[in-house]
Structure formats: C-alpha cells, structure tokens
Amino acid sequence: MVSISRMLPYDEIVKELNKNDKIAIISCNNCVRYCGAGGLRALDELSSKLRKDGYAVVDEILVRKACLEGYINDITVSPDVTTIITLACVAGHAAIKRIYPKQKVVLATETLGLGIYDKKRRVVKLIRPFKKYEDLRGTEYELYTGKKLSQIQIEM
C-alpha cells in the first residue's frame, strides 16, 4: 500500500507564503515520489519556481520517509528558516509539523487515499480513497509523474 497524493496548484502554495519568508522545502522520497508530487524532481521544480518568483529558498531536503519521525529527526533545517513547505502525504506533513512547531509548515500536496503501485506497468492506482475523493476510486496515474491515465492498467 502507498499513500496517493498530488501536488497542489502552484498558486495555492504561494498564497501561503510571504516574500520575506526563509523557506525550507522538505520532500518525501517514498509514496509521493511514486505519484510525482514528491522526490527530487518535484523538489527541484518547486524550488526553481519559487526562486524565480523571488522567494528565499534556504534549504532543499530530501527525506527517505517523511511519515516516520525518525527520518525527520535525522535532518537539519537552517536556524533562520521561518517556513517549511512539505512535499509529503498528510502523515508526513503532520510529522514535520510536530518536529518543527516554531515554523509555519505549508502542505503543498493533497492526499487522495491509499493505493497500490506496479513498477513494471509504471502505474499507481487509487483503491481506498478518502471520503472527499470517493469519485476517484480506481483512478490510475503514471508512476513518477502523476499524470492521470485514460486506460486501465491494473484490473481489480
């Protein structure tokens, strides 16, 4: 089972920021990476856009699993960071908020529910959506990009 998440629109993320924020981006390299909403690629893309738009990104941190506090405890955020952007599922976001209570923590993804992935077929499938996303049950996304697929790859 994996957590299925997708990146929020860039405009929604920057709505939560101020130009004087000192920003750290913490990106999970597990479930959200499979969905294209985390991992190194998503971290680099978001950091690049923010810098281009004049935001001060101080730290870019890739963490193995954001939902496990032991991995979060092993990272170091610069002392002048005022805002942390999380590229993680809701569990990873909650863990980061608990460990960094003095910083504003902004969630840059939305978690749709739980699913499965098939590396061979390069697909993730939402099988246990949260109530808000029931209409997406069975939806499949391309592995590592999060692009919605039009043809079913995994029969249930």
Protein Blocks (a to p, Z undefined) as FASTA:
>chain_A
ZZddddddfklmmmmpcfkbccdddddfblmmmnopgcjklmmmmmmmmmmnopacfbdc
ddfblmlmklmmmpccdfklmbdcddddfklmmmmmmmmmmbccddfbdcfbdcdddfkl
opacdfbdcfklmmmgoiacdehklpacfbdfbdZZ
